[in-house]
Amino acid sequence: MRWALLLLLAGLAALALAGCGGGDTAGGTLTKAEFVAQANAICKDYDARIDALGEPGSIEDLVGLAAKAKPLAEEAVASLRALKAPEDLQARYDEYLATGDVNIDLLVQLGEAAKSGDDTAIEMIGTEGEDNAGKAHGIAAELGLTECAKGG
């Protein structure tokens, strides 16, 4: 179903943005290996949490799923921002984190469009979600975040 694909893609755009409670070593910058391991663990956890939401069977279901996915994405953004990437990766990582901010906005828009039953808006948000997910996955791959780079 198109709505399920959109929700999954929007969620996956923020894969590296879920909370796993990891974090940096006493506030310091992580080594690349530590950064990759922790971010990948976060992504794997987030993927499982999004999958547990299930797939909507209707636009009405989509309203609830978007509402449930939003706090997961917000938690995710905060968790990944707590990771301190190695300096040579930080600029690209910041771009990756920005895809999570876009994801949160898209989830809000998706919920509103679903509430109003606006199929056209849902499709447009879906396209934007697919673009955002593609960008996120590409950056994650460049950073070596294999779990975060996985598609839906």
Sequence and secondary structure as in RCSB ss.txt:
>XXXX:A:sequence
MRWALLLLLAGLAALALAGCGGGDTAGGTLTKAEFVAQANAICKDYDARIDALGEPGSIEDLVGLAAKAKPLAEE
AVASLRALKAPEDLQARYDEYLATGDVNIDLLVQLGEAAKSGDDTAIEMIGTEGEDNAGKAHGIAAELGLTECAK
GG
>XXXX:A:secstr
 HHHHHHHHHHHHTGGGS  S   BTTB   HHHHHHHHHHHHHHHHHHHHHT   SSHHHHHHHHHHHHHHHHH
HHHHHHHS   HHHHHHHHHHHHHHHHHHHHHHHHHHHHHTT HHHHHHHHHHHHHHHHHHHHHHHHHT TTTT 
  
